[in-house]
Amino acid sequence: MPASPEFTAHNGFRLPAIGLGTYGLWGDAGADAVAAALGAGYRLVDSAFNYENEGSVGRGVAASGVDRSEVIVTTKLPGRHHPSSKAPTSIEESRSRLALDATDLHLIHWPNPIQDEYVQAWAALVDAQQRGVVRQIGVSNFLPEHLERIERETGVRPVVNQIEVHPYFPQSEQLAYHREHGIITEAWSPLGKGSDVLSQPVIAEIAAAHGISPAQVVLAWHVARETVAIPKASSLEHQRSNLEAGTVVLDTAEVDAITALGRPDGRLFDADPATHEES
Ligand SMILES: NC(=O)c1ccc[n+]([C@@H]2O[C@H](COP(=O)([O-])OP(=O)(O)OC[C@H]3O[C@@H](n4cnc5c(N)ncnc54)[C@H](OP(=O)(O)O)[C@@H]3O)[C@@H](O)[C@H]2O)c1
């Protein structure tokens, strides 16, 4: 199978176009699913303190037998750990649960702008990177105003912003902002989890034209928009098919037809980062 493309951040850090989401992968089955995905060729795994699965993800990475240096393991700092009194320990706890020498990519999970302690959280990640506890640092669910503030106050720009992106919520303006600033976009719920997006006729038509599945069409759409997709898949069948989608090339008209499914109220989880607060 040809390799999926990679996307590069402002500091040269690179991510493969398709990674594995793990929300809902827990316990032994979760560890087995992570190990299977790595065995199938995945090299990027997403996780979070709040998913309560860092232990399983770490066991899956260890059991996979894939060389540690090839795997990028992500986790996220929760809102209740933003303060400078809590963040350093939380970051070390995550690394310890993952049983890694260092976390490859550590993100702030949500900005929680009303709580307004995300600059402290970012400063703690900058410090953890300098101490070698984490390799690369980024954010999730940050709006441009949040991105600009952490860079202004610390001088450090995130390498990644992981945000909700799927055909019902294409976020074209925010993707353009990221591209302009060398921030890699990662799409959460890239398949529009729980919605009917995979049944949309336009996606079925493109799937038929390429002889691929609707999920593969949506993942190829993300790749065409230079966005890393992290679909969660528990079965090896879905994992393989999702990874293979990284090599599918859609033409501009196909990409635009899928983007046109977007709606202003297309968020699936009613969580606007301007107001949403997550502990
Ligand atoms: N940063 C954040 O705030 C945030 C928020 C939400 C999610 N996330 C991350 O993003 C990841 C992905 O998002 P998500 O889990 O919400 O949604 P998603 O990846 O869009 O959808 C997952 C669902 O799609 C199914 N699926 C996977 N591959 C498929 C295929 N080829 N064909 C048909 N169905 C398929 C999965 O079923 P099976 O498991 O049965 O394969 C699962 O039910 C999460 O796991 C998490 O790591 C981050």
The ligand as an SDF file (V2000), in Angstrom:
LIG
                    3D

 48 52  0  0  0  0  0  0  0  0999 V2000
  -10.4470   17.1380   20.9780 N   0  0  0  0  0  0  0  0  0  0  0  0
  -11.7100   16.9110   21.2030 C   0  0  0  0  0  0  0  0  0  0  0  0
  -12.4060   17.7030   21.8690 O   0  0  0  0  0  0  0  0  0  0  0  0
  -12.3240   15.6510   20.6590 C   0  0  0  0  0  0  0  0  0  0  0  0
  -13.7270   15.4920   20.6670 C   0  0  0  0  0  0  0  0  0  0  0  0
  -14.2550   14.3260   20.1320 C   0  0  0  0  0  0  0  0  0  0  0  0
  -13.4220   13.3440   19.6240 C   0  0  0  0  0  0  0  0  0  0  0  0
  -12.0450   13.5110   19.6580 N   0  0  0  0  0  0  0  0  0  0  0  0
  -11.1160   12.4890   19.1040 C   0  0  0  0  0  0  0  0  0  0  0  0
  -11.4960   12.2420   17.7680 O   0  0  0  0  0  0  0  0  0  0  0  0
  -11.6850   10.8230   17.6000 C   0  0  0  0  0  0  0  0  0  0  0  0
  -12.6690   10.5400   16.4840 C   0  0  0  0  0  0  0  0  0  0  0  0
  -13.9190   11.1540   16.7390 O   0  0  0  0  0  0  0  0  0  0  0  0
  -15.2390   10.3220   17.1470 P   0  0  0  0  0  0  0  0  0  0  0  0
  -14.8490    9.0480   17.7890 O   0  0  0  0  0  0  0  0  0  0  0  0
  -16.0840   11.2860   17.9140 O   0  0  0  0  0  0  0  0  0  0  0  0
  -16.0070   10.1060   15.7720 O   0  0  0  0  0  0  0  0  0  0  0  0
  -15.6960    9.5010   14.3310 P   0  0  0  0  0  0  0  0  0  0  0  0
  -14.2950    9.0370   14.2580 O   0  0  0  0  0  0  0  0  0  0  0  0
  -16.1880   10.5010   13.3550 O   0  0  0  0  0  0  0  0  0  0  0  0
  -16.6950    8.2820   14.2570 O   0  0  0  0  0  0  0  0  0  0  0  0
  -16.4790    7.0980   14.9750 C   0  0  0  0  0  0  0  0  0  0  0  0
  -17.5770    6.1090   14.5760 C   0  0  0  0  0  0  0  0  0  0  0  0
  -17.4220    5.7750   13.1890 O   0  0  0  0  0  0  0  0  0  0  0  0
  -17.3730    4.3620   13.0550 C   0  0  0  0  0  0  0  0  0  0  0  0
  -16.4680    4.0390   11.9410 N   0  0  0  0  0  0  0  0  0  0  0  0
  -15.1140    4.0500   11.9350 C   0  0  0  0  0  0  0  0  0  0  0  0
  -14.6410    3.7000   10.7380 N   0  0  0  0  0  0  0  0  0  0  0  0
  -15.7110    3.4520    9.9470 C   0  0  0  0  0  0  0  0  0  0  0  0
  -15.8620    3.0400    8.5970 C   0  0  0  0  0  0  0  0  0  0  0  0
  -14.8100    2.8230    7.8230 N   0  0  0  0  0  0  0  0  0  0  0  0
  -17.1380    2.8790    8.1320 N   0  0  0  0  0  0  0  0  0  0  0  0
  -18.2110    3.1100    8.9030 C   0  0  0  0  0  0  0  0  0  0  0  0
  -18.1210    3.5060   10.2050 N   0  0  0  0  0  0  0  0  0  0  0  0
  -16.8780    3.6750   10.7150 C   0  0  0  0  0  0  0  0  0  0  0  0
  -16.8620    3.8450   14.3780 C   0  0  0  0  0  0  0  0  0  0  0  0
  -17.3240    2.5280   14.5820 O   0  0  0  0  0  0  0  0  0  0  0  0
  -16.3550    1.2940   15.0090 P   0  0  0  0  0  0  0  0  0  0  0  0
  -15.6340    1.6750   16.2650 O   0  0  0  0  0  0  0  0  0  0  0  0
  -17.3050    0.1870   15.1640 O   0  0  0  0  0  0  0  0  0  0  0  0
  -15.3820    1.0790   13.8870 O   0  0  0  0  0  0  0  0  0  0  0  0
  -17.5030    4.8230   15.3620 C   0  0  0  0  0  0  0  0  0  0  0  0
  -18.8310    4.4430   15.6570 O   0  0  0  0  0  0  0  0  0  0  0  0
  -12.1320   10.3720   18.9920 C   0  0  0  0  0  0  0  0  0  0  0  0
  -12.0590    8.9750   19.1360 O   0  0  0  0  0  0  0  0  0  0  0  0
  -11.1570   11.1470   19.8300 C   0  0  0  0  0  0  0  0  0  0  0  0
   -9.8840   10.5150   19.8190 O   0  0  0  0  0  0  0  0  0  0  0  0
  -11.5160   14.6630   20.1600 C   0  0  0  0  0  0  0  0  0  0  0  0
  1  2  1  0
  2  3  2  0
  2  4  1  0
  4  5  1  0
  4 48  2  0
  5  6  2  0
  6  7  1  0
  7  8  2  0
  8  9  1  0
  8 48  1  0
  9 10  1  0
  9 46  1  0
 10 11  1  0
 11 12  1  0
 11 44  1  0
 12 13  1  0
 13 14  1  0
 14 15  2  0
 14 16  1  0
 14 17  1  0
 17 18  1  0
 18 19  2  0
 18 20  1  0
 18 21  1  0
 21 22  1  0
 22 23  1  0
 23 24  1  0
 23 42  1  0
 24 25  1  0
 25 26  1  0
 25 36  1  0
 26 27  1  0
 26 35  1  0
 27 28  2  0
 28 29  1  0
 29 30  1  0
 29 35  2  0
 30 31  1  0
 30 32  2  0
 32 33  1  0
 33 34  2  0
 34 35  1  0
 36 37  1  0
 36 42  1  0
 37 38  1  0
 38 39  2  0
 38 40  1  0
 38 41  1  0
 42 43  1  0
 44 45  1  0
 44 46  1  0
 46 47  1  0
M  CHG  2   8   1  16  -1
M  END
$$$$
